[in-house]
């Protein structure tokens, strides 16, 4: 049975053709590939906020902070069921 897990960090590369995001863990050089598909739910949420907004894959760009939830595949990729874009507070 695959373990439900999460990976969070900053998107350093996105590849819409392959339906993947490369996400680097904060304060580290560790990177993981996050695979998504048509069943992946995309949302955005401000830190500390209860309000969650539905978005689409095109709204997540390189440099965005994300939390990805899903299951680890054998290739060391996370197959995401949820990708949450974290919104920073207005400056």
Secondary structure, 3 states (H helix, E strand, C coil): CCCEEEEEEEEEEEECCCCEEEEECCCCCCEEEEECCCCCEEEEEECCCCCEEECCHHHCCCCCEEEEEEEECCCCCEEEEEEEEEECCCC
